[in-house]
Amino acid sequence: MVDPTHISRILHNHPNQVREIPFIPADRELRAYVEAYSLDRTPITIQSPLEGSSREWKAKIKGVSMKKVHEITRLASYIHSLPSNISRDYVVDVGSGQGYLHRVLTAKAILALDSDEYQTTGAEAREKVTDTRGRVTHKTLDIAPDSLITAIDEWVESFSPDTSPEERIPVLMVALHACGSLHIDAFQAFIRADREGTRDRRWHFSAAVTVPCCYNLLRPDHFPISSQGDALLHGFGLPNPLPASAYHLAAQGKLEERNKQKWELGVRKVIWRALVGPILGDAATFMASPILAGVGTREFIAPSEFSAYKNAKAPTPRRNLRTIAAPTFRSLTTSIDPSDSTSRSPATENEFDIGNDTSNTGTSVLFQRLGKLPNSAYESWDLFMQHVEERLYSSRDTSNSSCLGCHVSESSNLIQNKLPRSHSLYSDASDPPNSARARELERLHLARCSLGSVVESAILKDRQKWIEEQLAESSVTWEISLVSLFDQKMGSARNNGIVVIPKSA
């Protein structure tokens, strides 16, 4: 058994912020720990898979990646293979996105819910060329337990003349990749509807087939959420509370060495960016530089929330409490005198989210400004440093990576005074990528990645237990299962679904 103290230190040390590399157990010991505490990822056998090669089927999922095709086909097939006494005629698709899943379902009526108007508009446009029009009702709303139940109430009332007053419509809840707390919000609606019964309601939930993801977008009170959550973390040998960076590990895919070139590039991106931090010096000095005077920035917004952020008419996106701890820096929009310590705000290194606070995600203001670099930037260290120089010392925001070499401030050569070869961390090598520090960071990064499956397993087991607790007093005997729906070798990192069906089914 690996010492939980070592696991804690590995999880608390993000490569971007580590001051001292923690002890990392031998590969054999770490692998044994991960295998012992990770859920089985072997995809289940589906008895009646749907045919995914017909012309009609292909039209419904045109333009979709192979990974997404795999997930849509597998999830739709699993829903199709549910016991016959579970109705699939009426479906609510939570977080429906572009509607790829519900377009291949054979339901009589579908309620497609999403919080992003862009996604809804895209789904409606795609459905104009398929046979789903008339079956699907789209609604854009800020999905929460109350709003979800209200949306279903209104939807059922819209076709109630076609049903008898005594009939209670069985509604199947589905969700393909319900991000962050959306998955819990959906189940809170499921639990509330189950407790309230059908006395004043024309419908009831018949079952739920869902796939959670993006654990880094969980609200702080959503893990642990079961009454046994603390004991579960202890049993898994994980720190309590988990550092925010651990949620990012649970939300990422496995490093697949079978694709060696892609695997090496993925590792290189993390390590080279981690090497940049000490080279540039402390963040407070960097951010106080006159080079950045008048240059604005914005707080971090998760990619899944970006289109809603751009669309002023869309519902306000959820505040992303897990993804980043860094504040918004008003000082970036005003001139700063670096010689005046009173004008430096924030005044301390930790306020810039890059110092000793290693419980965050490693995404500081500095790394936000660096942003995502193209793959070509990692072809050589010198080229990588050119991109870093361009991004961090440009006289304007150059978020477009194609403008390398344009609009560079004359002061950008200040970075030459911080060239890596002069830094004490890299004194043993002619270039940082081959330094002992780089090798240590790589080992730390790979150890952290391997722990991601343990973290996700703990989150899923806690959520399964929470649903069991909440439905324990139900008039229906529910069976709550963790099901390996997808094949991770197809790129489906989040392959575990949470399925709730009546036990008699």
PyMOL commands that set and color helices and strands:
alter all, ss='L'
color gray80, all
select helices_A, chain A and resi 4-12+27-37+55-60+66-80+100-103+117-127+145-158+160-162+182-196+215-217+220-222+229-236+244-251+260-280+283-287+290-292+303-310+330-333+341-343+349-352+365-370+375-378+381-393+401-403+410-418+420-422+424-426+432-434+436-470+488-490
alter helices_A, ss='H'
color red, helices_A
select strands_A, chain A and resi 90-94+109-114+136-140+169-179+203-213+478-484+496-502
alter strands_A, ss='S'
color yellow, strands_A
deselect
rebuild
show_as cartoon
